[in-house]
Amino acid sequence: MDVNKLKYYIADRGESLSTYERALGISKTALYRKMRGQTEFTRDEIEKTIRFLRLSEADTISVFFNDVVS
C-alpha cells in the first residue's frame, strides 16, 4: 500500500482524513492502523475508497496493490 498516494488523493479531492474515516465507517484509530500497515483494508473498505475518492482502476492499483505489481 502507498500511504502517500492515498493521502494525496484524499487531499486532491478536497477531503480530510476525518471525512474519509467516516465514509469507511471506521474509527480514527482503525484508519491509522491500516495506514501504518498494522491491519489491512478489507475489500469493502477498498470499494468504499474507490467510490469516495472516485479512483480509476490504475489509481486503485497504485494505492492498494503497488507492492504486488512488478
N, CA, C and O atoms as a GROMACS GRO file, in nm:
protein
  280
    1MET      N    1   0.084  -0.118   0.000
    1MET     CA    2   0.000   0.000   0.000
    1MET      C    3   0.088   0.124   0.000
    1MET      O    4   0.192   0.129   0.067
    2ASP      N    5   0.046   0.224  -0.077
    2ASP     CA    6   0.118   0.350  -0.083
    2ASP      C    7   0.037   0.457  -0.008
    2ASP      O    8  -0.054   0.518  -0.063
    3VAL      N    9   0.073   0.477   0.118
    3VAL     CA   10   0.001   0.571   0.204
    3VAL      C   11   0.009   0.713   0.151
    3VAL      O   12  -0.088   0.789   0.159
    4ASN      N   13   0.124   0.749   0.098
    4ASN     CA   14   0.139   0.886   0.046
    4ASN      C   15   0.044   0.913  -0.069
    4ASN      O   16  -0.012   1.022  -0.079
    5LYS      N   17   0.025   0.815  -0.157
    5LYS     CA   18  -0.070   0.832  -0.267
    5LYS      C   19  -0.212   0.842  -0.215
    5LYS      O   20  -0.291   0.924  -0.263
    6LEU      N   21  -0.245   0.760  -0.115
    6LEU     CA   22  -0.379   0.766  -0.057
    6LEU      C   23  -0.403   0.904   0.002
    6LEU      O   24  -0.508   0.965  -0.023
    7LYS      N   25  -0.308   0.955   0.078
    7LYS     CA   26  -0.321   1.089   0.137
    7LYS      C   27  -0.332   1.196   0.028
    7LYS      O   28  -0.407   1.292   0.041
    8TYR      N   29  -0.255   1.177  -0.079
    8TYR     CA   30  -0.262   1.271  -0.192
    8TYR      C   31  -0.403   1.275  -0.249
    8TYR      O   32  -0.459   1.383  -0.268
    9TYR      N   33  -0.460   1.158  -0.278
    9TYR     CA   34  -0.593   1.155  -0.338
    9TYR      C   35  -0.699   1.212  -0.244
    9TYR      O   36  -0.793   1.277  -0.289
   10ILE      N   37  -0.684   1.188  -0.114
   10ILE     CA   38  -0.779   1.244  -0.017
   10ILE      C   39  -0.772   1.396  -0.023
   10ILE      O   40  -0.876   1.462  -0.032
   11ALA      N   41  -0.652   1.452  -0.018
   11ALA     CA   42  -0.634   1.598  -0.023
   11ALA      C   43  -0.675   1.655  -0.158
   11ALA      O   44  -0.738   1.760  -0.164
   12ASP      N   45  -0.639   1.586  -0.267
   12ASP     CA   46  -0.670   1.631  -0.401
   12ASP      C   47  -0.820   1.642  -0.424
   12ASP      O   48  -0.865   1.728  -0.500
   13ARG      N   49  -0.896   1.557  -0.360
   13ARG     CA   50  -1.042   1.560  -0.373
   13ARG      C   51  -1.106   1.658  -0.275
   13ARG      O   52  -1.229   1.669  -0.270
   14GLY      N   53  -1.023   1.728  -0.197
   14GLY     CA   54  -1.075   1.827  -0.102
   14GLY      C   55  -1.135   1.766   0.022
   14GLY      O   56  -1.216   1.829   0.089
   15GLU      N   57  -1.096   1.645   0.053
   15GLU     CA   58  -1.147   1.575   0.170
   15GLU      C   59  -1.043   1.575   0.282
   15GLU      O   60  -0.928   1.613   0.260
   16SER      N   61  -1.084   1.533   0.399
   16SER     CA   62  -0.993   1.521   0.512
   16SER      C   63  -0.990   1.376   0.558
   16SER      O   64  -1.075   1.296   0.518
   17LEU      N   65  -0.895   1.343   0.642
   17LEU     CA   66  -0.889   1.207   0.697
   17LEU      C   67  -1.015   1.178   0.778
   17LEU      O   68  -1.063   1.064   0.781
   18SER      N   69  -1.069   1.280   0.845
   18SER     CA   70  -1.192   1.262   0.924
   18SER      C   71  -1.310   1.223   0.837
   18SER      O   72  -1.386   1.132   0.871
   19THR      N   73  -1.326   1.291   0.724
   19THR     CA   74  -1.438   1.256   0.635
   19THR      C   75  -1.415   1.120   0.571
   19THR      O   76  -1.510   1.046   0.546
   20TYR      N   77  -1.289   1.088   0.544
   20TYR     CA   78  -1.256   0.959   0.485
   20TYR      C   79  -1.289   0.846   0.582
   20TYR      O   80  -1.349   0.746   0.542
   21GLU      N   81  -1.249   0.859   0.708
   21GLU     CA   82  -1.277   0.753   0.805
   21GLU      C   83  -1.427   0.736   0.825
   21GLU      O   84  -1.476   0.624   0.842
   22ARG      N   85  -1.502   0.848   0.823
   22ARG     CA   86  -1.648   0.838   0.834
   22ARG      C   87  -1.708   0.767   0.713
   22ARG      O   88  -1.801   0.688   0.726
   23ALA      N   89  -1.653   0.796   0.594
   23ALA     CA   90  -1.702   0.731   0.472
   23ALA      C   91  -1.678   0.580   0.477
   23ALA      O   92  -1.758   0.502   0.426
   24LEU      N   93  -1.567   0.540   0.539
   24LEU     CA   94  -1.538   0.398   0.552
   24LEU      C   95  -1.616   0.334   0.666
   24LEU      O   96  -1.635   0.212   0.668
   25GLY      N   97  -1.663   0.416   0.761
   25GLY     CA   98  -1.735   0.362   0.875
   25GLY      C   99  -1.642   0.301   0.980
   25GLY      O  100  -1.678   0.205   1.047
   26ILE      N  101  -1.521   0.359   0.991
   26ILE     CA  102  -1.424   0.308   1.088
   26ILE      C  103  -1.375   0.423   1.176
   26ILE      O  104  -1.395   0.540   1.145
   27SER      N  105  -1.312   0.388   1.286
   27SER     CA  106  -1.261   0.488   1.379
   27SER      C  107  -1.128   0.546   1.329
   27SER      O  108  -1.064   0.491   1.239
   28LYS      N  109  -1.090   0.656   1.389
   28LYS     CA  110  -0.962   0.718   1.358
   28LYS      C  111  -0.848   0.622   1.387
   28LYS      O  112  -0.753   0.612   1.309
   29THR      N  113  -0.857   0.552   1.500
   29THR     CA  114  -0.754   0.455   1.538
   29THR      C  115  -0.743   0.344   1.435
   29THR      O  116  -0.632   0.306   1.396
   30ALA      N  117  -0.856   0.293   1.391
   30ALA     CA  118  -0.856   0.185   1.291
   30ALA      C  119  -0.794   0.233   1.160
   30ALA      O  120  -0.718   0.160   1.097
   31LEU      N  121  -0.825   0.356   1.119
   31LEU     CA  122  -0.768   0.410   0.995
   31LEU      C  123  -0.617   0.422   1.006
   31LEU      O  124  -0.546   0.383   0.914
   32TYR      N  125  -0.569   0.473   1.117
   32TYR     CA  126  -0.424   0.488   1.132
   32TYR      C  127  -0.352   0.354   1.137
   32TYR      O  128  -0.240   0.342   1.088
   33ARG      N  129  -0.416   0.253   1.195
   33ARG     CA  130  -0.356   0.119   1.195
   33ARG      C  131  -0.344   0.067   1.052
   33ARG      O  132  -0.244   0.006   1.015
   34LYS      N  133  -0.447   0.092   0.972
   34LYS     CA  134  -0.444   0.047   0.833
   34LYS      C  135  -0.338   0.123   0.754
   34LYS      O  136  -0.268   0.064   0.672
   35MET      N  137  -0.326   0.251   0.779
   35MET     CA  138  -0.229   0.333   0.706
   35MET      C  139  -0.085   0.300   0.746
   35MET      O  140   0.007   0.319   0.666
   36ARG      N  141  -0.066   0.252   0.867
   36ARG     CA  142   0.069   0.211   0.912
   36ARG      C  143   0.099   0.066   0.874
   36ARG      O  144   0.210   0.018   0.896
   37GLY      N  145   0.001  -0.004   0.818
   37GLY     CA  146   0.022  -0.142   0.777
   37GLY      C  147   0.006  -0.244   0.888
   37GLY      O  148   0.043  -0.360   0.871
   38GLN      N  149  -0.048  -0.202   1.001
   38GLN     CA  150  -0.070  -0.295   1.112
   38GLN      C  151  -0.190  -0.385   1.086
   38GLN      O  152  -0.193  -0.500   1.130
   39THR      N  153  -0.287  -0.333   1.015
   39THR     CA  154  -0.402  -0.413   0.971
   39THR      C  155  -0.425  -0.381   0.824
   39THR      O  156  -0.376  -0.279   0.774
   40GLU      N  157  -0.498  -0.466   0.756
   40GLU     CA  158  -0.522  -0.447   0.613
   40GLU      C  159  -0.660  -0.388   0.588
   40GLU      O  160  -0.752  -0.405   0.668
   41PHE      N  161  -0.671  -0.317   0.476
   41PHE     CA  162  -0.802  -0.270   0.433
   41PHE      C  163  -0.882  -0.391   0.386
   41PHE      O  164  -0.828  -0.479   0.318
   42THR      N  165  -1.009  -0.394   0.421
   42THR     CA  166  -1.096  -0.501   0.373
   42THR      C  167  -1.138  -0.470   0.230
   42THR      O  168  -1.122  -0.358   0.182
   43ARG      N  169  -1.192  -0.569   0.165
   43ARG     CA  170  -1.243  -0.549   0.029
   43ARG      C  171  -1.350  -0.440   0.028
   43ARG      O  172  -1.352  -0.355  -0.061
   44ASP      N  173  -1.439  -0.443   0.126
   44ASP     CA  174  -1.546  -0.344   0.136
   44ASP      C  175  -1.488  -0.203   0.155
   44ASP      O  176  -1.538  -0.107   0.095
   45GLU      N  177  -1.384  -0.190   0.236
   45GLU     CA  178  -1.321  -0.059   0.258
   45GLU      C  179  -1.252  -0.008   0.132
   45GLU      O  180  -1.254   0.112   0.104
   46ILE      N  181  -1.192  -0.098   0.057
   46ILE     CA  182  -1.130  -0.058  -0.070
   46ILE      C  183  -1.237  -0.012  -0.168
   46ILE      O  184  -1.219   0.088  -0.237
   47GLU      N  185  -1.348  -0.084  -0.175
   47GLU     CA  186  -1.458  -0.045  -0.264
   47GLU      C  187  -1.516   0.090  -0.223
   47GLU      O  188  -1.546   0.172  -0.310
   48LYS      N  189  -1.531   0.114  -0.092
   48LYS     CA  190  -1.580   0.244  -0.044
   48LYS      C  191  -1.482   0.354  -0.078
   48LYS      O  192  -1.522   0.466  -0.112
   49THR      N  193  -1.352   0.325  -0.070
   49THR     CA  194  -1.249   0.422  -0.103
   49THR      C  195  -1.257   0.459  -0.250
   49THR      O  196  -1.249   0.577  -0.285
   50ILE      N  197  -1.274   0.360  -0.336
   50ILE     CA  198  -1.284   0.384  -0.480
   50ILE      C  199  -1.400   0.479  -0.510
   50ILE      O  200  -1.385   0.574  -0.586
   51ARG      N  201  -1.515   0.453  -0.449
   51ARG     CA  202  -1.633   0.538  -0.472
   51ARG      C  203  -1.613   0.677  -0.411
   51ARG      O  204  -1.642   0.778  -0.474
   52PHE      N  205  -1.564   0.682  -0.287
   52PHE     CA  206  -1.548   0.808  -0.215
   52PHE      C  207  -1.449   0.901  -0.284
   52PHE      O  208  -1.473   1.021  -0.296
   53LEU      N  209  -1.337   0.845  -0.330
   53LEU     CA  210  -1.233   0.926  -0.392
   53LEU      C  211  -1.241   0.926  -0.545
   53LEU      O  212  -1.161   0.993  -0.612
   54ARG      N  213  -1.338   0.851  -0.601
   54ARG     CA  214  -1.356   0.843  -0.746
   54ARG      C  215  -1.225   0.801  -0.814
   54ARG      O  216  -1.178   0.867  -0.907
   55LEU      N  217  -1.167   0.693  -0.767
   55LEU     CA  218  -1.039   0.644  -0.819
   55LEU      C  219  -1.059   0.560  -0.945
   55LEU      O  220  -1.154   0.483  -0.956
   56SER      N  221  -0.970   0.578  -1.038
   56SER     CA  222  -0.968   0.492  -1.156
   56SER      C  223  -0.907   0.358  -1.117
   56SER      O  224  -0.854   0.341  -1.007
   57GLU      N  225  -0.916   0.263  -1.208
   57GLU     CA  226  -0.856   0.132  -1.182
   57GLU      C  227  -0.705   0.145  -1.160
   57GLU      O  228  -0.649   0.083  -1.070
   58ALA      N  229  -0.639   0.225  -1.243
   58ALA     CA  230  -0.494   0.244  -1.230
   58ALA      C  231  -0.458   0.310  -1.098
   58ALA      O  232  -0.360   0.272  -1.034
   59ASP      N  233  -0.537   0.410  -1.056
   59ASP     CA  234  -0.512   0.476  -0.929
   59ASP      C  235  -0.531   0.379  -0.812
   59ASP      O  236  -0.453   0.378  -0.717
   60THR      N  237  -0.634   0.298  -0.821
   60THR     CA  238  -0.662   0.200  -0.716
   60THR      C  239  -0.545   0.102  -0.702
   60THR      O  240  -0.501   0.072  -0.592
   61ILE      N  241  -0.496   0.054  -0.814
   61ILE     CA  242  -0.383  -0.040  -0.813
   61ILE      C  243  -0.260   0.028  -0.754
   61ILE      O  244  -0.188  -0.032  -0.675
   62SER      N  245  -0.235   0.153  -0.793
   62SER     CA  246  -0.116   0.221  -0.744
   62SER      C  247  -0.122   0.250  -0.594
   62SER      O  248  -0.018   0.257  -0.529
   63VAL      N  249  -0.241   0.266  -0.540
   63VAL     CA  250  -0.255   0.291  -0.396
   63VAL      C  251  -0.252   0.162  -0.317
   63VAL      O  252  -0.172   0.147  -0.224
   64PHE      N  253  -0.337   0.067  -0.353
   64PHE     CA  254  -0.356  -0.051  -0.269
   64PHE      C  255  -0.270  -0.172  -0.306
   64PHE      O  256  -0.243  -0.258  -0.223
   65PHE      N  257  -0.227  -0.178  -0.431
   65PHE     CA  258  -0.157  -0.300  -0.475
   65PHE      C  259  -0.021  -0.271  -0.536
   65PHE      O  260   0.028  -0.351  -0.616
   66ASN      N  261   0.040  -0.160  -0.500
   66ASN     CA  262   0.168  -0.123  -0.561
   66ASN      C  263   0.279  -0.221  -0.528
   66ASN      O  264   0.372  -0.235  -0.607
   67ASP      N  265   0.271  -0.288  -0.415
   67ASP     CA  266   0.376  -0.384  -0.379
   67ASP      C  267   0.356  -0.518  -0.450
   67ASP      O  268   0.444  -0.604  -0.447
   68VAL      N  269   0.240  -0.537  -0.514
   68VAL     CA  270   0.211  -0.661  -0.586
   68VAL      C  271   0.255  -0.650  -0.731
   68VAL      O  272   0.297  -0.749  -0.793
   69VAL      N  273   0.245  -0.528  -0.786
   69VAL     CA  274   0.278  -0.503  -0.927
   69VAL      C  275   0.430  -0.494  -0.940
   69VAL      O  276   0.495  -0.424  -0.863
   70SER      N  277   0.485  -0.565  -1.039
   70SER     CA  278   0.630  -0.557  -1.060
   70SER      C  279   0.664  -0.477  -1.182
   70SER      O  280   0.782  -0.461  -1.215
   0.00000   0.00000   0.00000
